[in-house]
Amino acid sequence: MHIAARNGFNPDSQTASNGFLCLYERFTLYSLYSSKPPSRSFRRRARKRLKAISEPTLDEAKFQRAVSQLLPRFTPQELCDVITKQDDPLVCLELFNWATQQPRFKHDVCTYHITIKKLGVAEMYQEMDDIVNQVLAISYMGSEALYNTIIYFFTEARKLTRAINIFKHMKNSRNLSCRPSIRTYNIIFAALLSRGSNSYINHMYMETTRCLFRQMVDDGIEPDIFSLNSMIKGYVLSLHVNDALRIFHQMGVVYNCLPNSFSYDYLIHGLCAQGRTDNAREMCNEMKNKGFVPSSKSYNSLVNALALGGEVEEAVKFLWEMIEQRRSTDFITYRTVLDEVCRRGRVGQAMNLLKEFQERDLVDGHTYRKLLYVLEDDFGSSTDQNRFRYCCACLV
């Protein structure tokens, strides 16, 4: 109890209405008397209780004002217009549920759509899921736009399995207006590509993306630039750069969709990651000939790959080109170039480059000192010590 008091815990403090200690005190007790971290089930229960405690309450006045805007025998479109004007998602949900109980009223696609959208934007995913189940229970209900919204918010909620089930429902629907479109596939592609930066994870999800893409083409849906770039990006992230190049070369021939700057950027980054600097340089030159300017990520990748591959002069050339194109250079790129110049015994050239970076205001004082000290630690030999000290003195 002495330890508990030292940590600010009061055993006589107020308890919650359900008879349990408040959530903070429960975690404090757990950390005091257990050497193990809280289990997943404990954390899940704690989150649910915390959410229940912090749940907002319905603004009755707002709700009554919204109801007063509806005529006695209102139509679904009139209800949709009133819900659209509300900024409180609880009022929107209450309006939807209240309308359900009115005699001779039935919701249609527009009322379901606006309510799901309001709840999704507010991240009230459980309430949204209940409305979605009502939609799925009516065989003739739905539209492509409505199901696309549902899929999008399920992916935002990280409920990918639920989103895929909605997609399957669309595919199996007898209502032709509910069938998946290119927009549906693109939403799922974007969700699959955002699952993480680990190449193994991307490799696992890339198989699903590949199957979906093949299914989309087999169904007669023409891929657009977003879906093709999604395939290129997915292959690059999963380290299948040759497959990404195959899609790239098919774009203007098979799919009648020319590459854009993102197509080139993904490929340049992927080629550089595999040390294929010749291919990356050719891709960069082709990109510039088409009128595109490489992104900062492409330039940084190319400069780093060239420097590490021993082509220091080319790396410096692309570095200055990058600066002229007003693309931001990161610390790693500056350090890699300077390190590789020094590694070839040209410490003086590296110091001149660093000084020029400072004089052109390309690096601030902190970054300059950091790069200078790194070079001094890595390459400051007895013959170069005076040079390093001179640069430090000039900075001061």
N, C-alpha and C positions, 0 to 999 in steps of 0.2 A: 504493500500500500504506500510505503514511502517512495518507491520508484514511480508509482502511479501519480502521487501528488507532485513529484518533481516534474512530471511530464504534463502537468496541468489537468489531470483527471480528477473529477470530484465524484465520489461514489454516491453522494446524495443528490446528484443533479437530476433535472427533470427528465422523465421517461416519455417515450412516444405513446400515442393514444392506444396503440395495440398491445401495450404492456412490455414491449422490448425497449432496451436502452437505445438511445439515438445511434445513428449509424456511425458517427465519428468515434463514439465511446466504445462501440463494439470492435472497431478496427484497432483502437488503442489497446483494449484488453487482449485482443488476439496477438498483437505484436509483443505485448509484455510477457504473456504466459505460453507462447508457442515459438519454437525455434524454426518452424517450417513456414514458408510463404503461404498466404491464403489460397485455398483450392479454387479451381475454376467455378465449381458449383456455389461456393461461398460468395465469390465475387459477383456471380450472376444474380444470386438472391439479394445481395447488397445493392446492386444497380437497380433492380426492380423496386426495392423498397424506397431507395432514394428518388427514383422517378415518380413513385406514387406520392411521396411527400411533396415533391416540387411541382406536381402537375398543376397547371393554371386552371382557374375556375371560369365558368361561363359568365360573360357579361350580359346579364339579363336585360338591361336597358337597351343595349345594342341589338340583341335578338328581337325584342319587341318592336323596335323601330324598323328592323328589316321585315318583319312579318306584316307590319302596317303598310308597307309598300306594295303588297300583293292584293289583287282583287279577290273577291270571294271565290270565284271559279277561275283560278289562274291556270295558265298553260305551262308546260315544261320550259318553253323558251323564256317566259316571264320569270320563272324561278331561277333559271340560269343567269339571266341578267342581274337579278338581285344578288345572287351568290358571287358573281363576278366583281361586284362593287365592294364586297366585304374584305377588310384587311385582317380580320380575326378568324383563324381557321376553325376555332371552336364554334363560332357563330355559324360558319358555313356548314359544319357537320350537323349542328343542331337544326338548322334550316332544312337540310336534306332529310334528316330523320323525322322532323315534324311534318314535312310534305308527304312522306311515305304513309303517314297515318290519316291523311285527309281523304274523305270519300271521293270516289270517281277520279282520283288522280293516280297517274302512273309515270314513273320516271322514264326518260328516254336517253339516247346517247349523249345529248348535250349536258343534261344534269349530272349524269354519271361522270362525264369527262371533266367538267369544271370542278366538281367536288374532289375527285381523285387528284387533280392537278394542285388544288389548294392544299390538300393534306400532304401531298408529296413535297411541295416546296417548304412546308413547315416541318418536314421530317417526322410527321406523325404516321409512321409506317404501319403500325398495328391497326390503327383506325382505317388507314387506306386499304389494308389487306382485307378488312371486313367488307368494304364496299366492292372491292374486286371480286370477292367470292359471290356477291349478289349478281354481278355482271355475268360471271361464268355460269351461274345457275340458270340463266335465261338463254336458251339456244339461239334465238334469233337476234339477240342484243349484241351490239358492238359495231365498231368500225376500225379501219386500219389505223387512223389517227389515235383513237382511244387506246387500242392495244399497244401502239408505239409508246404512248405516254406511260402506260402501266409498266412496260418493259424497262423504259428509261429510269423510272423512279426505283424499281426493284434493283437495277444495277447500281444506282446511287446508294441504296441501302445495303450493298454488298450481298444481296440475295440472288446470286447468279443462277442457282438451281431453279428458283421460283420464276425468274425471267425466262429461262429456257423452256419451262413448262408452259408459260403463256405463249411463247413462240410456237410450240407444238400444237397448242390449242388453235392458234391462227391457221396453221398448215392444214389441220383436220376439219376446219370449219366449212360448213356447206354454204355459208354466206360468202360470196365471192368478194364482197367489199371488205372483208376482214382478212384476206390473204396477205402474207408478208410482202413488203415492197423493198426496194433498195434501201429506203430509210430504216426499215426494221433491221435488216442485216447490218447496216453501218452502226446502229446503236449497240448491237451485240459485239461487233468487231472492236469497237472502242472500249467496251467493258473488258473484253478478254485481254486486250493489250495493256490495260492499266492494272493488272493483277500483281505486278511487282517487277523489280529490276534484276532479279536472279535469273540467270540464263536457263537454269534447269526448270524453273516455274514456267518461263516463257516457252520452253520446249514442250512441256506438257500441254499447255493451252493452245500451242500452235497447231497441234493435231486436230483439235476441235475446230479451230479457225479454218484450217485447210478443208475439212469436211463440209463446213457451212458454205464456204466459197464454192466448192464443187457443186453442192446442192443448189445454190443460187443460180449458177450458170445452167445447170440441167433443167431448172424450172423456167428458163427463158428470160431471166432478169439480167439485163445488161449491166455489168459492173461500171461504176463511175470512178472518178479520180480518187475519192476518199477510200473506197473499198480496195482499189488496187494498191494505193499507198499503205493501207493497213496490212495487206499481205506482205509488201516489201519490208515494212517496219517489223512485222512479226518474225519474218525469216531472219532479218538482221539481228534482232534481239535474241533469237534462239540459236544464233551462230550458224545459220544455213544461208550464207551469203550467195552461193551459187544459185540457189532456188530464188533468192531475191533478184538476182540478175536475170534469171529466166523470165520472171514476171515483168521486169523492166523492159526487156527486149520484145515482149509480146504486146506491150501497151498500145503502140501505134499500129500494129499489124493485125493482131487477133481481136483486140477489144476496142479499136477505134477511139482510143483515149490517150492523148499525148501526155508525157511526163511533165510535172511541174517542179518547182524548186524543192519541194519536200521530197519528191522521189529521188532527186540527186543527193540531197543532204543525207538521207538515210543510208544510201549506198556508199557514199564517201566515208561516213563514219564506220560502217561495217567493214569496208575494205581496209581502212587504216587499223582497225582493231585486230585484223589478221596479218598485219604487216605487209599487205599487198600495195605498196606505195606507188608502183608504176600504174596499176589500174586506177588507184584513187586519183592520181594526178591527171590521167587521161579523162576521167569522169569530171573532174573539176574544170578542166579546160573546155570540155564539151558543154558543160553547164554555162560557163561564161560566154561561149560562142552563141548560145541560145538566148542570151540576154538576161540570164539569172545571176544573182550575186550569192555566193555561198554564205551560209549562216555562220555565226560565231562558233558553233559546235563543229561544223565541217572544217573551218580554218584551223581551229585549235587541234583537232584530231590529225589533220594533215601535217601541220608544223611539227607536232610531237612525233608522229610516225617517221617523218623524214629525218629529223634530228637523231632519233634513236637508231635509225637504219644507216647512219653514217653520212647522209647527204646534208651536211650542215649548211653549205652555201645555199642549197635549194630551200632549206627550212628558213633561213634568214630572209631569203627573197620573198617567200610566201608570208612571212611574218610582217614585213613592211607593206606588202600588198594588202594584207588584212587590216593594218592600221589605216592605210589610205582609204579603204572601203568603210571605215568607221565601224568595224566590228570589234567587239570587246575581247581583249586578250586576258586569259586568266593567269594566276600566279604560277601554276604548274607549267604552262607553256613557256613563260619567261625563264623559269628555272631550268627546264629541260634544255632549251637552246643554249643558255649560258654554260650549263654543265658540260654539254657536248663540245662546245667551243674550247673550254678549258681542258677537257679530256684529251684533246689533240695538241696540247702544249701551247695554245694561243691564249694565254691568260690576259695579255695586254689587250687583245681584240675584244675579249669578253668584257673587260672593264670599260673599254671605250663604248661598247654597245650599251652597257648598263648606264653609263653617264649620259649617253644620248637619250635613253628612255626617260631619264629624270629631266633633262633640259627641255624635252618636248612635252613635259607634263603627262606622260603616258603612265607613270607610276607615281604614287604619292610618297611622302617621306618615310612612312612606316614600311611600305613595300620595298622601297629602295634599300633601307637599312637591313631588312630581312634578307633580301637577295644578296646583299654585300656580305653579311655575316655567314650566309650559307656557303658562298664561294670561298670565303676566308677559311672556314672550317674544313672544306673539302679539298681545296687546292692551294692553300697558303703555304708555300714552301719558303725556305730561308731566303731565296733570291727574290721572292715576290712579296715578302712581308711589308717592305717599305711602300710598295705600290698600294697595297690594301690600306695601310695606315694613312697614306696620302689622301685616298678617296674618302676615308672616314673624316679626316680633318677638313676636306673641302665641303663635306656635307654640313658639318657643324658651322 
